[in-house]
């Protein structure tokens, strides 16, 4: 799939992005794909290209751009290396919900300005921390998020006032959440709380679990599960086909 590299001006600086498109001239509906804790890397370039093949313009942002020229992580070893794990978790914690919302507004404006893109409502999808980001944006940018997909996302229900589930009554788009089994960051009890909040708010949604471990959808994650990953691609295809501009 064709892609271009660009930068997006945000309130906090300049964010490198790539924009992946189908073959042809477009315009297409657009999606922002948010990576997992490891950030943008070749695996996510490949995933963005695959999603573009479904007929969408896909923006892949460097969510850690505030860190400058940061050193990539080795997803095979990062969680077993105390120093690298600490660096990763520090970077994860550096991205706040307010930052997520302000960055997304810039990403959506960028997409709306592109000739490859049609419509002024977008899809978002993400993995691990990116899954949480997607649900956050469904509640914080409801007029611009038509569909949100979260895969093995954690922190969707917390005791904090910024917990994504507390913004359910603001959401207008369709929400799809696929949790991982035996995942302490998103438990069956938390899934029930989220499902009840979305139901009470009248949000079109699905909250379910895949029989696979956290990281199941991302090929360079050690828990990658091919069957679960293929199921997630089908779910994404259906989600965006039904909710985004044709």
C-alpha positions in Angstrom: 0.0 0.0 0.0 1.3 3.5 -0.7 2.4 5.6 2.2 3.9 9.1 2.9 5.8 10.5 5.8 4.7 13.8 7.2 4.6 15.9 10.4 1.6 17.2 12.3 1.9 20.4 14.4 0.4 19.9 17.9 0.2 22.2 20.9 3.3 20.5 22.3 5.5 20.3 19.2 5.8 18.4 15.9 4.6 14.8 15.7 6.0 12.5 12.9 3.4 10.4 11.2 2.9 8.2 8.2 -0.2 8.1 6.1 -1.0 4.8 4.5 -3.6 4.6 1.7 -5.1 2.0 -0.6 -4.1 1.8 -4.2 -6.0 4.3 -6.3 -7.0 7.9 -6.1 -9.5 8.0 -3.3 -10.7 9.8 -1.3 -11.2 7.3 1.5 -12.6 7.3 5.1 -9.7 7.7 7.6 -8.5 5.9 10.7 -5.9 6.8 13.3 -4.0 3.7 14.5 -2.5 3.9 17.9 0.4 1.6 18.7 1.0 -0.4 21.8 3.5 0.6 24.6 6.4 -0.2 22.3 5.5 2.7 20.0 5.8 3.0 16.2 8.0 0.4 14.6 8.1 -1.8 11.4 5.3 -4.1 12.8 2.9 -1.2 13.0 3.9 0.1 9.6 2.8 -3.3 8.3 -0.4 -3.3 10.3 -1.3 0.2 9.1 -0.7 -0.9 5.5 -3.0 -3.9 6.0 -5.7 -1.8 7.4 -5.4 0.6 4.5 -6.0 -2.4 2.2 -9.6 -2.5 3.6 -10.2 0.9 2.0 -9.1 3.5 4.5 -6.5 6.2 4.8 -4.6 5.2 8.0 -2.6 7.6 10.0 0.1 6.1 12.3 1.5 8.7 14.7 4.6 8.6 16.9 2.8 9.0 20.3 6.2 9.5 22.0 7.3 12.5 19.9 7.7 14.6 23.0 10.6 12.3 23.9 12.6 13.4 20.9 14.6 10.8 19.0 13.9 7.9 21.4 15.6 4.5 21.2 13.3 1.8 19.9 12.4 -1.1 22.2 13.0 -4.8 21.5 9.6 -6.3 22.3 11.1 -9.8 22.7 13.2 -8.7 25.7 11.9 -5.4 27.0 9.7 -6.8 29.8 12.5 -9.0 31.0 15.1 -6.2 31.2 14.5 -4.1 34.3 16.2 -1.0 32.9 14.3 -1.2 29.5 11.0 -2.0 31.2 11.4 1.0 33.5 12.2 3.2 30.4 9.1 1.9 28.6 6.8 2.4 31.6 8.1 5.9 32.1 7.3 6.7 28.5 3.8 5.1 28.8 3.1 7.2 31.9 4.3 10.4 30.2 1.3 10.5 27.8 -1.7 11.8 29.7 -5.4 11.8 28.6 -5.3 15.6 28.0 -2.2 15.1 25.7 -4.0 12.3 23.9 -7.0 14.5 23.3 -5.0 17.5 22.1 -2.9 15.4 19.8 -5.9 13.7 18.3 -7.5 17.0 17.5 -4.4 17.9 15.5 -4.4 14.5 13.8 -8.0 14.8 12.8 -7.4 18.3 11.4 -4.5 17.0 9.4 -6.7 14.2 8.0 -9.5 16.6 7.2 -7.1 18.7 5.2 -5.8 15.8 3.1 -7.1 15.2 -0.5 -6.9 11.4 0.2 -9.5 11.7 3.0 -13.2 12.2 2.9 -15.6 13.0 5.7 -15.1 14.8 9.0 -15.6 11.9 11.3 -12.9 9.2 11.8 -12.1 5.8 13.1 -9.6 5.2 15.8 -8.0 1.8 16.8 -5.3 0.8 19.1 -3.5 -1.9 21.0 -2.5 -2.1 24.7 -2.1 1.5 25.7 -3.4 2.4 22.2 -6.5 0.5 23.0 -7.1 2.7 26.0 -6.3 5.8 23.8 -9.1 4.8 21.4 -11.7 4.5 24.1 -10.5 7.8 25.7 -11.0 9.5 22.4 -14.5 8.1 21.9 -15.5 10.0 25.0 -13.3 13.1 24.6 -13.8 13.7 20.9 -17.3 12.4 20.3 -18.1 14.6 17.3 -15.0 13.4 15.5 -14.8 9.7 16.4 -17.3 7.6 14.6 -15.8 4.3 15.6 -13.3 3.1 18.2 -11.6 -0.3 18.4 -9.6 -1.4 21.4 -7.5 -4.6 21.4 -6.0 -6.0 24.6 -6.3 -2.5 25.9 -5.8 -1.9 29.6 -6.9 0.8 32.0 -10.4 1.1 30.5 -11.9 1.1 34.0 -10.0 2.6 36.9 -10.7 4.5 40.1 -9.3 7.7 38.6 -11.6 10.6 37.5 -10.1 10.3 34.0 -11.1 6.6 33.6 -12.4 6.1 30.0 -15.6 4.4 31.2 -16.7 7.5 33.0 -17.0 9.3 29.6 -19.5 6.8 28.2 -22.3 9.3 28.3 -20.3 11.6 26.0 -19.7 8.9 23.3 -21.5 9.0 20.0 -19.5 6.5 17.9 -19.5 2.7 17.9 -17.2 1.1 20.4 -15.6 -2.3 20.0 -13.5 -3.7 22.8 -11.6 -7.0 22.7 -9.9 -8.0 25.9 -7.3 -10.6 26.5 -7.7 -13.6 28.8 -6.1 -13.5 32.2 -5.2 -9.8 31.8 -4.9 -7.9 35.0 -5.2 -4.6 33.2 -8.7 -5.5 31.9 -10.5 -8.0 34.0 -14.0 -9.6 33.5 -15.3 -7.4 36.3 -14.0 -4.3 34.6 -15.4 -5.5 31.3 -18.8 -5.8 33.0 -18.5 -2.2 34.4 -17.6 -0.9 31.0 -20.4 -2.7 29.3 -23.0 -1.4 31.8 -21.7 2.1 31.4 -21.9 1.9 27.6 -25.3 0.3 27.7 -26.7 3.0 30.1 -25.4 5.7 27.7 -27.0 4.1 24.7 -23.7 3.5 22.9 -23.6 0.9 20.2 -20.9 -1.4 21.4 -19.4 -4.8 21.8 -17.2 -5.8 24.8 -15.8 -9.3 24.6 -12.7 -11.4 25.3 -10.6 -13.4 22.9 -9.1 -16.7 24.0 -5.5 -15.3 23.8 -3.0 -13.4 25.9 -2.3 -9.7 26.1 -0.5 -8.8 22.9 -2.4 -11.2 20.8 -2.9 -8.9 17.8 0.6 -7.5 17.3 3.1 -9.8 15.4 6.3 -8.8 17.2 4.7 -9.4 20.7 5.8 -12.7 22.2 2.1 -13.6 23.0 1.0 -13.0 19.4 -1.8 -15.4 18.4 -2.4 -15.8 14.7 -6.0 -16.9 15.1 -6.9 -14.1 17.5 -5.1 -11.6 15.3 -7.1 -12.7 12.2 -10.3 -12.4 14.3 -9.3 -8.9 15.2 -8.8 -7.9 11.5 -12.2 -9.2 10.7 -13.7 -7.2 13.6 -11.9 -4.0 12.5 -13.1 -4.4 8.9 -16.7 -4.8 10.0 -16.5 -2.0 12.6 -15.2 0.6 10.1 -17.2 -0.6 7.2 -20.4 -0.1 9.2 -19.5 3.2 11.0 -17.3 5.3 8.6 -18.3 7.2 5.5 -18.7 5.0 2.5 
